[in-house]
Amino acid sequence: MAISSISLCYLSLLLFVIGNVGNATVFTLQNQCSYTLWPGTLSGNGAATLGDGGFTLVPGASVQFQAPPGCCVGGGAPPVSLVEFTIGTNPNDKDFYDVSLVDGYNVGLGVKALGGYGDCQYAGCVTDLNSNCPAELRVLDSGSTVACKSACAAFNAPEFCCTADHATPQTCSPTQYSVMFKNACPTAYSYAYDDASSTCTCTGADYLITFCPNGSG
């Protein structure tokens, strides 16, 4: 069992903005895992939900959502693998997107831009981090590791959470745990200030979000 959270709008930090609804972005979610998933959608502004905030996705299934004029609410509790989008308001604006492990990991994820132009990089974490999760970060169910916490969630310390005296890029450096995540998933966010190698851009695209993109889940 895995619960994954897809943040499609998060005001002030992750703003998902829709311009002309006739040109609204289409998100396709597909489950290539061998088990059922319960993706959740999250918003910070209380607007219309995508998939009613959460839904069931059985193995082999896929679902499409056209983003409404507004954002989506709902979500799952960490540790979860996370996809984040910032969609431009105008047709020529860039979209920004990433796969983030800042809130931990529970299932492999990949994001592919469809039909857009620009860099349009593939973002994702296709490695099974649960199998190599350090003991102090493991979430166990019947003796099996079902998720891997972030160091921030595990230890709640400023140096891991980038808070207090470590609240800037200059004072919050990668840790042994974020480096482990980064080595396993080079195109995913490994900690709060991992922007340079983790934020992807594309213009005018729809997006394919795949769970267990390597088919090994």
N, CA and C atoms as a LAMMPS dump frame, in Angstrom:
ITEM: TIMESTEP
0
ITEM: NUMBER OF ATOMS
651
ITEM: BOX BOUNDS ff ff ff
-5.0000000000000000e+02 5.0000000000000000e+02
-5.0000000000000000e+02 5.0000000000000000e+02
-5.0000000000000000e+02 5.0000000000000000e+02
ITEM: ATOMS id mol type element x y z
1 1 1 N 0.849 -1.186 0
2 1 2 C 0 0 0
3 1 3 C 0.886 1.238 0
4 2 1 N 0.53 2.222 -0.828
5 2 2 C 1.286 3.466 -0.837
6 2 3 C 0.346 4.628 -1.072
7 3 1 N 0.574 5.712 -0.372
8 3 2 C -0.195 6.932 -0.566
9 3 3 C 0.754 7.99 -1.083
10 4 1 N 0.473 8.533 -2.25
11 4 2 C 1.363 9.517 -2.841
12 4 3 C 0.664 10.85 -2.936
13 5 1 N 1.41 11.904 -2.746
14 5 2 C 0.839 13.247 -2.739
15 5 3 C 1.337 14.015 -3.94
16 6 1 N 0.422 14.611 -4.686
17 6 2 C 0.777 15.41 -5.846
18 6 3 C 0.33 16.829 -5.595
19 7 1 N 1.273 17.713 -5.421
20 7 2 C 0.925 19.096 -5.112
21 7 3 C 0.75 19.866 -6.406
22 8 1 N -0.484 20.248 -6.719
23 8 2 C -0.767 20.963 -7.957
24 8 3 C -1.012 22.444 -7.71
25 9 1 N -1.02 22.845 -6.492
26 9 2 C -1.07 24.268 -6.175
27 9 3 C -0.724 24.461 -4.721
28 10 1 N 0.209 25.318 -4.444
29 10 2 C 0.562 25.585 -3.055
30 10 3 C 0.975 27.033 -2.986
31 11 1 N 0.081 27.874 -2.502
32 11 2 C 0.276 29.31 -2.588
33 11 3 C 1.511 29.773 -1.851
34 12 1 N 2.156 30.774 -2.412
35 12 2 C 3.354 31.463 -1.943
36 12 3 C 4.614 30.677 -2.226
37 13 1 N 4.552 29.342 -2.172
38 13 2 C 5.729 28.557 -2.5
39 13 3 C 5.562 27.831 -3.821
40 14 1 N 4.414 27.216 -4
41 14 2 C 4.145 26.423 -5.197
42 14 3 C 2.819 26.868 -5.782
43 15 1 N 2.831 27.884 -6.568
44 15 2 C 1.598 28.492 -7.067
45 15 3 C 1.221 27.878 -8.398
46 16 1 N 0.071 27.215 -8.41
47 16 2 C -0.44 26.618 -9.645
48 16 3 C -1.516 27.535 -10.189
49 17 1 N -1.231 28.232 -11.293
50 17 2 C -2.122 29.253 -11.817
51 17 3 C -2.675 28.809 -13.165
52 18 1 N -3.963 28.915 -13.333
53 18 2 C -4.612 28.593 -14.596
54 18 3 C -5.055 29.872 -15.278
55 19 1 N -4.711 30 -16.563
56 19 2 C -5.157 31.155 -17.322
57 19 3 C -6.456 30.836 -18.03
58 20 1 N -6.433 30.745 -19.348
59 20 2 C -7.606 30.431 -20.151
60 20 3 C -7.96 28.965 -19.978
61 21 1 N -9.152 28.685 -19.452
62 21 2 C -9.524 27.296 -19.206
63 21 3 C -9.589 26.492 -20.496
64 22 1 N -9.781 27.144 -21.641
65 22 2 C -9.784 26.439 -22.916
66 22 3 C -8.433 25.862 -23.26
67 23 1 N -7.372 26.411 -22.674
68 23 2 C -6.021 25.918 -22.89
69 23 3 C -5.461 25.281 -21.627
70 24 1 N -6.326 24.786 -20.769
71 24 2 C -5.893 24.27 -19.478
72 24 3 C -4.985 23.061 -19.645
73 25 1 N -4.057 22.944 -18.725
74 25 2 C -3.108 21.838 -18.726
75 25 3 C -3.799 20.528 -18.371
76 26 1 N -3.436 19.465 -19.089
77 26 2 C -3.979 18.134 -18.829
78 26 3 C -2.914 17.293 -18.138
79 27 1 N -3.276 16.685 -17.002
80 27 2 C -2.399 15.784 -16.275
81 27 3 C -2.905 14.362 -16.465
82 28 1 N -2.031 13.464 -16.92
83 28 2 C -2.341 12.043 -17.014
84 28 3 C -1.526 11.306 -15.962
85 29 1 N -2.202 10.554 -15.11
86 29 2 C -1.537 9.767 -14.082
87 29 3 C -1.704 8.294 -14.416
88 30 1 N -0.594 7.552 -14.423
89 30 2 C -0.676 6.127 -14.703
90 30 3 C 0.087 5.332 -13.64
91 31 1 N -0.465 4.176 -13.303
92 31 2 C 0.109 3.32 -12.272
93 31 3 C 0.749 2.101 -12.908
94 32 1 N 2.089 2.077 -12.923
95 32 2 C 2.812 0.914 -13.412
96 32 3 C 3.329 0.046 -12.265
97 33 1 N 2.891 0.369 -11.048
98 33 2 C 3.266 -0.456 -9.896
99 33 3 C 2.451 -1.75 -9.893
100 34 1 N 2.884 -2.697 -9.093
101 34 2 C 2.173 -3.973 -8.98
102 34 3 C 1.104 -3.934 -7.899
103 35 1 N 0.896 -2.748 -7.295
104 35 2 C -0.058 -2.604 -6.204
105 35 3 C -0.901 -1.355 -6.426
106 36 1 N -2.03 -1.307 -5.736
107 36 2 C -2.935 -0.158 -5.837
108 36 3 C -2.354 1.044 -5.124
109 37 1 N -2.565 2.224 -5.702
110 37 2 C -2.111 3.488 -5.131
111 37 3 C -3.314 4.37 -4.818
112 38 1 N -3.101 5.294 -3.892
113 38 2 C -4.111 6.298 -3.559
114 38 3 C -3.472 7.682 -3.663
115 39 1 N -3.306 8.211 -4.891
116 39 2 C -2.713 9.547 -5.04
117 39 3 C -3.591 10.599 -4.383
118 40 1 N -2.948 11.621 -3.834
119 40 2 C -3.664 12.744 -3.246
120 40 3 C -3.246 14.033 -3.913
121 41 1 N -4.162 14.983 -4.035
122 41 2 C -3.85 16.289 -4.595
123 41 3 C -3.957 17.345 -3.509
124 42 1 N -3.15 18.382 -3.625
125 42 2 C -3 19.338 -2.539
126 42 3 C -3.023 20.763 -3.051
127 43 1 N -3.699 21.647 -2.315
128 43 2 C -3.745 23.064 -2.639
129 43 3 C -3.669 23.882 -1.369
130 44 1 N -3.186 25.108 -1.516
131 44 2 C -3.134 25.98 -0.365
132 44 3 C -4.21 27.04 -0.348
133 45 1 N -5.124 27.047 -1.334
134 45 2 C -6.071 28.165 -1.396
135 45 3 C -7.538 27.749 -1.322
136 46 1 N -7.808 26.464 -1.119
137 46 2 C -9.186 26.026 -0.926
138 46 3 C -10.045 26.078 -2.169
139 47 1 N -9.441 26.111 -3.36
140 47 2 C -10.211 26.156 -4.601
141 47 3 C -10.623 24.736 -5.007
142 48 1 N -11.182 24.62 -6.21
143 48 2 C -11.719 23.347 -6.69
144 48 3 C -10.661 22.245 -6.659
145 49 1 N -11.084 21.036 -6.34
146 49 2 C -10.157 19.919 -6.212
147 49 3 C -9.972 19.185 -7.528
148 50 1 N -8.835 18.522 -7.647
149 50 2 C -8.555 17.638 -8.769
150 50 3 C -8.713 16.216 -8.266
151 51 1 N -9.635 15.482 -8.847
152 51 2 C -9.879 14.134 -8.361
153 51 3 C -10.425 14.103 -6.951
154 52 1 N -11.165 15.145 -6.57
155 52 2 C -11.761 15.236 -5.237
156 52 3 C -10.72 15.156 -4.124
157 53 1 N -9.483 15.534 -4.433
158 53 2 C -8.429 15.558 -3.425
159 53 3 C -7.713 14.234 -3.234
160 54 1 N -8.247 13.157 -3.773
161 54 2 C -7.627 11.846 -3.654
162 54 3 C -8.485 10.8 -4.332
163 55 1 N -7.86 9.745 -4.833
164 55 2 C -8.592 8.735 -5.593
165 55 3 C -7.779 7.452 -5.623
166 56 1 N -8.405 6.385 -6.088
167 56 2 C -7.767 5.068 -6.184
168 56 3 C -7.248 4.855 -7.599
169 57 1 N -6.046 4.286 -7.697
170 57 2 C -5.453 3.983 -9.001
171 57 3 C -4.902 2.563 -8.928
172 58 1 N -5.621 1.621 -9.546
173 58 2 C -5.223 0.214 -9.484
174 58 3 C -4.079 -0.044 -10.451
175 59 1 N -3.361 -1.157 -10.304
176 59 2 C -2.247 -1.459 -11.21
177 59 3 C -2.69 -1.455 -12.672
178 60 1 N -1.898 -0.791 -13.512
179 60 2 C -2.186 -0.718 -14.935
180 60 3 C -3.168 0.354 -15.342
181 61 1 N -3.791 1.007 -14.384
182 61 2 C -4.812 2.01 -14.693
183 61 3 C -4.181 3.38 -14.93
184 62 1 N -4.931 4.241 -15.62
185 62 2 C -4.522 5.627 -15.816
186 62 3 C -5.761 6.511 -15.743
187 63 1 N -5.545 7.784 -15.422
188 63 2 C -6.643 8.734 -15.313
189 63 3 C -6.148 10.084 -15.787
190 64 1 N -7.05 10.878 -16.372
191 64 2 C -6.706 12.215 -16.845
192 64 3 C -7.527 13.268 -16.129
193 65 1 N -6.886 14.401 -15.867
194 65 2 C -7.564 15.542 -15.285
195 65 3 C -7.185 16.792 -16.064
196 66 1 N -8.188 17.58 -16.42
197 66 2 C -7.917 18.903 -16.966
198 66 3 C -8.039 19.893 -15.828
199 67 1 N -6.96 20.622 -15.602
200 67 2 C -6.939 21.531 -14.463
201 67 3 C -8.013 22.594 -14.606
202 68 1 N -8.856 22.771 -13.602
203 68 2 C -9.913 23.784 -13.647
204 68 3 C -9.339 25.16 -13.356
205 69 1 N -10.136 26.222 -13.553
206 69 2 C -9.657 27.559 -13.198
207 69 3 C -9.598 27.701 -11.683
208 70 1 N -8.471 27.398 -11.133
209 70 2 C -8.271 27.361 -9.693
210 70 3 C -7.249 26.298 -9.385
211 71 1 N -7.307 25.727 -8.209
212 71 2 C -6.302 24.756 -7.803
213 71 3 C -6.969 23.56 -7.154
214 72 1 N -6.13 22.639 -6.668
215 72 2 C -6.65 21.386 -6.148
216 72 3 C -6.315 21.226 -4.681
217 73 1 N -7.214 20.574 -3.942
218 73 2 C -6.981 20.421 -2.503
219 73 3 C -6.985 18.95 -2.116
220 74 1 N -6.367 18.645 -0.981
221 74 2 C -6.294 17.272 -0.503
222 74 3 C -4.852 16.909 -0.263
223 75 1 N -4.524 15.607 -0.243
224 75 2 C -3.139 15.185 -0.116
225 75 3 C -2.951 14.081 0.894
226 76 1 N -1.751 13.507 0.9
227 76 2 C -1.42 12.445 1.829
228 76 3 C -0.401 12.924 2.849
229 77 1 N -0.293 12.199 3.95
230 77 2 C 0.637 12.574 5.01
231 77 3 C 2.028 12.034 4.709
232 78 1 N 3.08 12.839 4.938
233 78 2 C 4.461 12.372 4.733
234 78 3 C 4.756 11.172 5.623
235 79 1 N 5.738 10.325 5.239
236 79 2 C 6.599 10.496 4.068
237 79 3 C 5.949 10.003 2.781
238 80 1 N 5.917 10.878 1.79
239 80 2 C 5.384 10.532 0.473
240 80 3 C 6.258 11.142 -0.617
241 81 1 N 6.324 10.469 -1.745
242 81 2 C 6.94 11.05 -2.934
243 81 3 C 6.023 12.157 -3.444
244 82 1 N 6.61 13.242 -3.916
245 82 2 C 5.829 14.442 -4.224
246 82 3 C 6.164 14.976 -5.607
247 83 1 N 5.13 15.38 -6.358
248 83 2 C 5.288 16.079 -7.63
249 83 3 C 4.747 17.487 -7.456
250 84 1 N 5.477 18.485 -7.923
251 84 2 C 5.087 19.883 -7.743
252 84 3 C 5.095 20.596 -9.09
253 85 1 N 4.075 21.42 -9.312
254 85 2 C 3.953 22.167 -10.564
255 85 3 C 3.697 23.646 -10.309
256 86 1 N 4.273 24.477 -11.146
257 86 2 C 3.908 25.881 -11.255
258 86 3 C 3.595 26.116 -12.72
259 87 1 N 2.334 26.364 -13.051
260 87 2 C 1.893 26.479 -14.439
261 87 3 C 1.721 27.95 -14.796
262 88 1 N 2.287 28.367 -15.926
263 88 2 C 2.218 29.761 -16.361
264 88 3 C 0.803 30.211 -16.653
265 89 1 N 0.565 31.512 -16.495
266 89 2 C -0.769 32.056 -16.725
267 89 3 C -1.053 32.307 -18.2
268 90 1 N -0.012 32.475 -19.013
269 90 2 C -0.173 32.768 -20.434
270 90 3 C 0.439 31.655 -21.274
271 91 1 N -0.02 31.491 -22.519
272 91 2 C 0.458 30.385 -23.359
273 91 3 C 1.963 30.344 -23.538
274 92 1 N 2.628 31.495 -23.516
275 92 2 C 4.071 31.524 -23.74
276 92 3 C 4.886 31.51 -22.453
277 93 1 N 4.21 31.422 -21.317
278 93 2 C 4.923 31.358 -20.039
279 93 3 C 5.484 29.957 -19.812
280 94 1 N 6.616 29.897 -19.129
281 94 2 C 7.178 28.608 -18.757
282 94 3 C 6.395 27.984 -17.605
283 95 1 N 6.273 26.656 -17.65
284 95 2 C 5.84 25.892 -16.487
285 95 3 C 7.093 25.45 -15.737
286 96 1 N 6.971 25.319 -14.431
287 96 2 C 8.049 24.784 -13.609
288 96 3 C 7.523 23.539 -12.895
289 97 1 N 8.335 22.488 -12.832
290 97 2 C 7.885 21.252 -12.196
291 97 3 C 9.079 20.489 -11.635
292 98 1 N 8.794 19.655 -10.656
293 98 2 C 9.85 18.836 -10.062
294 98 3 C 9.246 17.651 -9.324
295 99 1 N 10.091 16.654 -9.104
296 99 2 C 9.785 15.557 -8.186
297 99 3 C 10.622 15.797 -6.938
298 100 1 N 9.977 15.747 -5.775
299 100 2 C 10.643 16.115 -4.532
300 100 3 C 10.648 14.966 -3.527
301 101 1 N 11.819 14.789 -2.889
302 101 2 C 11.97 13.836 -1.785
303 101 3 C 12.139 14.567 -0.464
304 102 1 N 11.877 15.869 -0.463
305 102 2 C 12.033 16.673 0.747
306 102 3 C 11.109 16.178 1.849
307 103 1 N 9.935 15.655 1.476
308 103 2 C 8.996 15.103 2.451
309 103 3 C 9.125 13.589 2.586
310 104 1 N 10.224 13.027 2.066
311 104 2 C 10.427 11.59 2.131
312 104 3 C 10.08 10.899 0.826
313 105 1 N 10.033 9.569 0.874
314 105 2 C 9.825 8.743 -0.323
315 105 3 C 8.968 7.535 0.043
316 106 1 N 8.037 7.2 -0.861
317 106 2 C 7.339 5.93 -0.68
318 106 3 C 7.116 5.161 -1.979
319 107 1 N 7.23 5.827 -3.117
320 107 2 C 7.032 5.133 -4.392
321 107 3 C 7.772 5.898 -5.481
322 108 1 N 8.289 5.171 -6.481
323 108 2 C 8.973 5.808 -7.592
324 108 3 C 8.021 6.645 -8.424
325 109 1 N 8.513 7.775 -8.934
326 109 2 C 7.702 8.717 -9.705
327 109 3 C 8.499 9.255 -10.881
328 110 1 N 7.809 9.526 -11.975
329 110 2 C 8.423 10.194 -13.119
330 110 3 C 7.444 11.169 -13.733
331 111 1 N 7.947 12.3 -14.235
332 111 2 C 7.123 13.312 -14.903
333 111 3 C 7.713 13.574 -16.287
334 112 1 N 6.874 13.413 -17.307
335 112 2 C 7.285 13.651 -18.69
336 112 3 C 6.383 14.709 -19.299
337 113 1 N 6.999 15.745 -19.887
338 113 2 C 6.236 16.786 -20.578
339 113 3 C 5.805 16.273 -21.946
340 114 1 N 4.558 16.552 -22.328
341 114 2 C 3.996 16.099 -23.599
342 114 3 C 3.589 17.295 -24.449
343 115 1 N 4.147 17.386 -25.642
344 115 2 C 3.695 18.379 -26.608
345 115 3 C 4.15 19.795 -26.36
346 116 1 N 5.038 20.024 -25.427
347 116 2 C 5.506 21.374 -25.152
348 116 3 C 6.793 21.697 -25.886
349 117 1 N 7.365 22.854 -25.579
350 117 2 C 8.646 23.229 -26.171
351 117 3 C 9.514 23.921 -25.124
352 118 1 N 10.82 23.912 -25.404
353 118 2 C 11.787 24.402 -24.423
354 118 3 C 12.614 23.242 -23.935
355 119 1 N 13.157 23.344 -22.733
356 119 2 C 13.999 22.266 -22.202
357 119 3 C 13.194 20.998 -21.937
358 120 1 N 12.068 21.123 -21.273
359 120 2 C 11.109 20.021 -21.087
360 120 3 C 11.783 18.736 -20.586
361 121 1 N 12.586 18.875 -19.539
362 121 2 C 13.333 17.738 -19.026
363 121 3 C 12.427 16.706 -18.354
364 122 1 N 12.921 15.48 -18.312
365 122 2 C 12.254 14.428 -17.541
366 122 3 C 12.651 14.599 -16.081
367 123 1 N 11.674 14.571 -15.196
368 123 2 C 11.936 14.67 -13.758
369 123 3 C 11.477 13.393 -13.093
370 124 1 N 12.247 12.909 -12.126
371 124 2 C 11.762 11.717 -11.465
372 124 3 C 12.719 11.093 -10.485
373 125 1 N 12.194 10.086 -9.814
374 125 2 C 12.973 9.215 -8.953
375 125 3 C 12.518 7.8 -9.25
376 126 1 N 13.297 7.077 -10.054
377 126 2 C 12.899 5.744 -10.498
378 126 3 C 13.548 4.649 -9.654
379 127 1 N 14.461 5.031 -8.768
380 127 2 C 15.137 4.064 -7.899
381 127 3 C 14.244 3.715 -6.705
382 128 1 N 14.275 2.455 -6.291
383 128 2 C 13.527 2.035 -5.108
384 128 3 C 14.34 2.396 -3.871
385 129 1 N 14.046 3.556 -3.289
386 129 2 C 14.781 4.003 -2.106
387 129 3 C 14.406 3.219 -0.855
388 130 1 N 13.248 2.591 -0.842
389 130 2 C 12.854 1.825 0.337
390 130 3 C 13.826 0.678 0.623
391 131 1 N 14.359 0.095 -0.435
392 131 2 C 15.244 -1.06 -0.245
393 131 3 C 16.596 -0.672 0.327
394 132 1 N 16.976 0.628 0.187
395 132 2 C 18.271 1.09 0.691
396 132 3 C 18.123 2.167 1.756
397 133 1 N 16.959 2.293 2.341
398 133 2 C 16.705 3.337 3.323
399 133 3 C 17.47 3.048 4.618
400 134 1 N 18.182 4.042 5.158
401 134 2 C 18.859 3.837 6.448
402 134 3 C 17.86 3.453 7.542
403 135 1 N 18.303 2.656 8.486
404 135 2 C 17.406 2.137 9.523
405 135 3 C 16.696 3.244 10.278
406 136 1 N 17.396 4.371 10.506
407 136 2 C 16.818 5.452 11.291
408 136 3 C 15.751 6.237 10.537
409 137 1 N 15.62 5.995 9.229
410 137 2 C 14.617 6.704 8.433
411 137 3 C 13.462 5.794 7.994
412 138 1 N 13.545 4.535 8.28
413 138 2 C 12.561 3.585 7.762
414 138 3 C 11.199 3.703 8.441
415 139 1 N 10.16 3.537 7.605
416 139 2 C 8.795 3.347 8.107
417 139 3 C 8.439 1.895 7.812
418 140 1 N 8.126 1.136 8.854
419 140 2 C 7.933 -0.301 8.718
420 140 3 C 6.469 -0.691 8.832
421 141 1 N 6.11 -1.72 8.087
422 141 2 C 4.786 -2.328 8.191
423 141 3 C 4.979 -3.832 8.108
424 142 1 N 4.685 -4.52 9.183
425 142 2 C 4.881 -5.976 9.26
426 142 3 C 6.323 -6.364 8.94
427 143 1 N 7.264 -5.53 9.372
428 143 2 C 8.676 -5.823 9.189
429 143 3 C 9.261 -5.375 7.873
430 144 1 N 8.432 -4.895 6.95
431 144 2 C 8.913 -4.438 5.645
432 144 3 C 8.957 -2.919 5.593
433 145 1 N 9.953 -2.365 4.893
434 145 2 C 10.055 -0.924 4.734
435 145 3 C 9.076 -0.462 3.662
436 146 1 N 8.102 0.373 4.053
437 146 2 C 7.083 0.841 3.125
438 146 3 C 7.297 2.303 2.747
439 147 1 N 8.196 3.003 3.449
440 147 2 C 8.493 4.391 3.131
441 147 3 C 9.808 4.762 3.798
442 148 1 N 10.4 5.84 3.299
443 148 2 C 11.664 6.323 3.826
444 148 3 C 11.483 7.787 4.222
445 149 1 N 11.601 8.096 5.499
446 149 2 C 11.421 9.467 5.973
447 149 3 C 12.531 10.377 5.462
448 150 1 N 12.245 11.661 5.396
449 150 2 C 13.301 12.646 5.227
450 150 3 C 14.028 12.778 6.562
451 151 1 N 15.273 13.274 6.52
452 151 2 C 16.015 13.487 7.756
453 151 3 C 15.327 14.533 8.62
454 152 1 N 14.677 15.515 7.992
455 152 2 C 13.95 16.53 8.742
456 152 3 C 12.83 15.895 9.555
457 153 1 N 12.056 15.012 8.922
458 153 2 C 10.956 14.356 9.624
459 153 3 C 11.462 13.438 10.72
460 154 1 N 12.602 12.798 10.486
461 154 2 C 13.127 11.839 11.446
462 154 3 C 13.732 12.511 12.671
463 155 1 N 14.454 13.639 12.45
464 155 2 C 15.231 14.238 13.534
465 155 3 C 14.743 15.616 13.961
466 156 1 N 13.948 16.283 13.116
467 156 2 C 13.39 17.608 13.417
468 156 3 C 14.458 18.577 13.927
469 157 1 N 15.587 18.612 13.231
470 157 2 C 16.698 19.479 13.61
471 157 3 C 16.924 20.52 12.519
472 158 1 N 17.311 21.766 12.886
473 158 2 C 17.468 22.839 11.898
474 158 3 C 18.395 22.498 10.747
475 159 1 N 19.484 21.78 11.022
476 159 2 C 20.433 21.472 9.951
477 159 3 C 19.853 20.531 8.917
478 160 1 N 18.824 19.76 9.287
479 160 2 C 18.157 18.871 8.343
480 160 3 C 16.913 19.521 7.739
481 161 1 N 16.29 20.434 8.467
482 161 2 C 15.048 21.062 8.016
483 161 3 C 15.262 22.424 7.358
484 162 1 N 16.499 22.931 7.367
485 162 2 C 16.808 24.256 6.815
486 162 3 C 15.966 25.333 7.507
487 163 1 N 15.975 25.313 8.832
488 163 2 C 15.245 26.291 9.633
489 163 3 C 16.205 26.957 10.614
490 164 1 N 15.692 27.955 11.34
491 164 2 C 16.46 28.664 12.374
492 164 3 C 17.772 29.185 11.789
493 165 1 N 18.897 28.82 12.362
494 165 2 C 20.195 29.31 11.89
495 165 3 C 20.608 28.705 10.557
496 166 1 N 19.825 27.761 10.059
497 166 2 C 20.135 27.086 8.788
498 166 3 C 19.061 27.38 7.736
499 167 1 N 18.465 28.547 7.798
500 167 2 C 17.289 28.856 6.98
501 167 3 C 17.625 29.51 5.639
502 168 1 N 18.881 29.541 5.236
503 168 2 C 19.26 30.124 3.953
504 168 3 C 20.086 29.116 3.16
505 169 1 N 20.191 29.3 1.839
506 169 2 C 21.031 28.397 1.04
507 169 3 C 22.483 28.38 1.504
508 170 1 N 22.953 29.499 2.043
509 170 2 C 24.344 29.585 2.477
510 170 3 C 24.593 28.806 3.772
511 171 1 N 23.557 28.658 4.594
512 171 2 C 23.745 28.007 5.895
513 171 3 C 23.137 26.614 5.979
514 172 1 N 22.428 26.189 4.948
515 172 2 C 21.844 24.839 4.934
516 172 3 C 22.469 24.05 3.793
517 173 1 N 23.388 23.193 4.128
518 173 2 C 24.127 22.413 3.145
519 173 3 C 23.549 21.004 3.037
520 174 1 N 23.886 20.285 1.965
521 174 2 C 23.471 18.88 1.877
522 174 3 C 24.012 18.078 3.057
523 175 1 N 23.243 17.088 3.475
524 175 2 C 23.658 16.198 4.561
525 175 3 C 23.921 14.808 3.975
526 176 1 N 24.394 13.909 4.812
527 176 2 C 24.645 12.548 4.333
528 176 3 C 23.371 11.907 3.799
529 177 1 N 22.226 12.296 4.36
530 177 2 C 20.96 11.706 3.925
531 177 3 C 20.5 12.302 2.593
532 178 1 N 20.587 13.623 2.448
533 178 2 C 20.189 14.229 1.177
534 178 3 C 21.127 13.81 0.06
535 179 1 N 22.404 13.632 0.368
536 179 2 C 23.36 13.158 -0.638
537 179 3 C 23.007 11.745 -1.086
538 180 1 N 22.586 10.904 -0.155
539 180 2 C 22.158 9.555 -0.506
540 180 3 C 20.958 9.601 -1.445
541 181 1 N 19.959 10.457 -1.127
542 181 2 C 18.797 10.609 -2
543 181 3 C 19.216 11.124 -3.372
544 182 1 N 20.13 12.098 -3.393
545 182 2 C 20.544 12.718 -4.656
546 182 3 C 21.303 11.729 -5.531
547 183 1 N 22.156 10.933 -4.928
548 183 2 C 22.9 9.947 -5.706
549 183 3 C 21.967 8.908 -6.32
550 184 1 N 20.91 8.568 -5.579
551 184 2 C 19.955 7.575 -6.088
552 184 3 C 19.033 8.161 -7.148
553 185 1 N 18.661 9.44 -6.984
554 185 2 C 17.701 10.094 -7.878
555 185 3 C 18.222 11.491 -8.242
556 186 1 N 19.125 11.586 -9.227
557 186 2 C 19.812 12.858 -9.532
558 186 3 C 18.89 13.986 -9.973
559 187 1 N 17.704 13.686 -10.531
560 187 2 C 16.829 14.749 -11.019
561 187 3 C 15.716 15.099 -10.033
562 188 1 N 15.775 14.586 -8.811
563 188 2 C 14.759 14.882 -7.806
564 188 3 C 15.33 15.793 -6.723
565 189 1 N 14.465 16.623 -6.145
566 189 2 C 14.851 17.453 -4.999
567 189 3 C 15.248 16.549 -3.839
568 190 1 N 16.422 16.795 -3.261
569 190 2 C 16.881 15.981 -2.143
570 190 3 C 16.8 16.718 -0.815
571 191 1 N 16.805 18.062 -0.862
572 191 2 C 16.61 18.87 0.34
573 191 3 C 16.135 20.249 -0.093
574 192 1 N 15.819 21.115 0.84
575 192 2 C 15.08 22.344 0.552
576 192 3 C 15.735 23.248 -0.484
577 193 1 N 17.074 23.309 -0.527
578 193 2 C 17.743 24.25 -1.421
579 193 3 C 18.439 23.553 -2.593
580 194 1 N 17.858 22.467 -3.023
581 194 2 C 18.412 21.679 -4.129
582 194 3 C 17.809 22.122 -5.461
583 195 1 N 17.751 23.435 -5.707
584 195 2 C 17.041 23.959 -6.885
585 195 3 C 17.774 23.735 -8.2
586 196 1 N 19.09 23.943 -8.205
587 196 2 C 19.83 24.057 -9.466
588 196 3 C 19.689 22.832 -10.358
589 197 1 N 19.697 21.645 -9.772
590 197 2 C 19.664 20.43 -10.584
591 197 3 C 18.331 19.705 -10.524
592 198 1 N 17.307 20.36 -9.965
593 198 2 C 16.058 19.64 -9.711
594 198 3 C 14.811 20.289 -10.289
595 199 1 N 14.863 21.585 -10.637
596 199 2 C 13.694 22.27 -11.179
597 199 3 C 13.717 22.194 -12.698
598 200 1 N 12.635 21.69 -13.285
599 200 2 C 12.521 21.543 -14.739
600 200 3 C 11.554 22.585 -15.286
601 201 1 N 11.705 22.923 -16.562
602 201 2 C 10.833 23.911 -17.199
603 201 3 C 10.364 23.415 -18.56
604 202 1 N 9.175 23.861 -18.95
605 202 2 C 8.626 23.564 -20.276
606 202 3 C 7.519 24.579 -20.532
607 203 1 N 7.18 24.789 -21.786
608 203 2 C 6.126 25.736 -22.159
609 203 3 C 5.06 25.026 -22.986
610 204 1 N 3.803 25.243 -22.63
611 204 2 C 2.682 24.743 -23.423
612 204 3 C 2.495 23.249 -23.408
613 205 1 N 2.915 22.578 -22.364
614 205 2 C 2.874 21.119 -22.324
615 205 3 C 1.705 20.601 -21.498
616 206 1 N 1.323 19.358 -21.782
617 206 2 C 0.57 18.543 -20.848
618 206 3 C 1.59 17.646 -20.148
619 207 1 N 1.164 16.938 -19.102
620 207 2 C 2.145 16.192 -18.321
621 207 3 C 1.669 14.782 -18
622 208 1 N 2.597 13.834 -18.195
623 208 2 C 2.374 12.423 -17.863
624 208 3 C 3.125 12.116 -16.57
625 209 1 N 2.38 11.724 -15.541
626 209 2 C 2.946 11.39 -14.239
627 209 3 C 2.809 9.886 -14.068
628 210 1 N 3.953 9.199 -13.938
629 210 2 C 3.955 7.743 -13.881
630 210 3 C 4.48 7.273 -12.535
631 211 1 N 3.712 6.405 -11.884
632 211 2 C 4.151 5.756 -10.66
633 211 3 C 4.868 4.455 -11.023
634 212 1 N 5.993 4.182 -10.363
635 212 2 C 6.849 3.042 -10.702
636 212 3 C 7.218 3.087 -12.189
637 213 1 N 7.857 4.175 -12.643
638 213 2 C 8.123 4.325 -14.073
639 213 3 C 9.044 3.276 -14.669
640 214 1 N 9.833 2.609 -13.832
641 214 2 C 10.674 1.532 -14.347
642 214 3 C 9.978 0.189 -14.289
643 215 1 N 8.737 0.178 -13.83
644 215 2 C 7.948 -1.042 -13.815
645 215 3 C 8.351 -2.056 -12.771
646 216 1 N 9.208 -1.652 -11.815
647 216 2 C 9.736 -2.615 -10.854
648 216 3 C 8.997 -2.588 -9.529
649 217 1 N 7.969 -1.726 -9.4
650 217 2 C 7.286 -1.614 -8.122
651 217 3 C 6.337 -2.764 -7.848
